[in-house]
Amino acid sequence: MATGAMAAYAIIKNRDYNKLVQKYKRIINIMSNYRNFYDTIDDDTFDTIVRSEDNPVLSKLVYGTNIDWLKYGSIAFAPFLKHKDSPNFHETYSSPK
């Protein structure tokens, strides 16, 4: 919906659509990387990740700071994705080629 509204805005105001949606493309790409990471792990690894979310130190670090964990977490997952692609690997139009 947001990108549709941006398309209308770009047409009406004669703006560059690609510049307007650049932020959304980045977020879609990051979320796609997370999805691909979770598709490559086994159940035990997933359970470990979920259990670690209850750690008070980790919770304070994640929720008590202004660090963009979505961005940096995606960067941290990237090396694992390059070595082992999921059979359900999700390409998006904003994924790097």
N, C-alpha and C positions, 0 to 999 in steps of 0.2 A: 504494500500500500504506500509506503513511504517513497519508494522509487517511482511509483506511478505519479504521485503528487509532484515529485521532483521533475519528472518528464513534462508534466503540464506547466510547471513553473519555468522550465527551460524554454519551452515553446513560447509562452506568453511574454517572458522578459528577454528573449533572445540570448540566453545564457548557454554555456557549454555544459551539456548534460553529464559528460564523463567527469568533469570536475565536481559537479554537485553530488554525484553518487560515489565518489572515490572512498569516502569514509565507510559507506555501506559495503562496498566491494571488499575492503580490508576485513571488516567484521565477518562477512560471509566466508572469506578464505580462512580466517582463523578458526571459525566454528567447524568448517569442513576438515581442517587439520585435526581438531579434537575428535571429531567423529571417526576419522580414519585411524587415529591412535587407538580409540576404544574398540574398534573392529579388529585390531591386531592382537589384543591381549587375551589371555585366558581368564577363566573364572576366578582362580586364586589371586591373580594380580588385581583384578577388579575388586575383589573383596578386601584386599589390602588397602587399596586406594580409598574405598568407602570407610573402612575402619579408621584410617588416618585422619579423616575429616572430623572425628570426635576428639582429636588431640587438642587440648586447650592452648598449647603454645602455637601450633599451626593455625588454629582458628584466630588467635590474636594477630598473628602475622598477616593472614589473608584479609580478615575483616577489619582489623584495626589500623590499616595503613592505606595510603592513597596510591599504592603501586598498581599498575595495570597488569594484574595477574593473568588476564585473558591473553594479552599480547605476549608476555614473557613465558607463560606456560606453553603456548603454541610453539614458540622458538625452541623451548626445551624438548618438546616432543618430536620436532622435525628430524633429528638424526635417526630416530627409531623408525620413522616412516620411510626413509630412503632405503633402509636395508630390508624391510619386510612390509610389502604392501598387502593390504587386506584383499581377499577375493571380492569384497563388497566395496572396493575403493570408490569414493565419491568424487567425481570431477564436477567442478562448478565453472561457470563461465568466467569467473575471476581467478581460477586456479592458475598458478604459473605453468607455462608450457614447457 
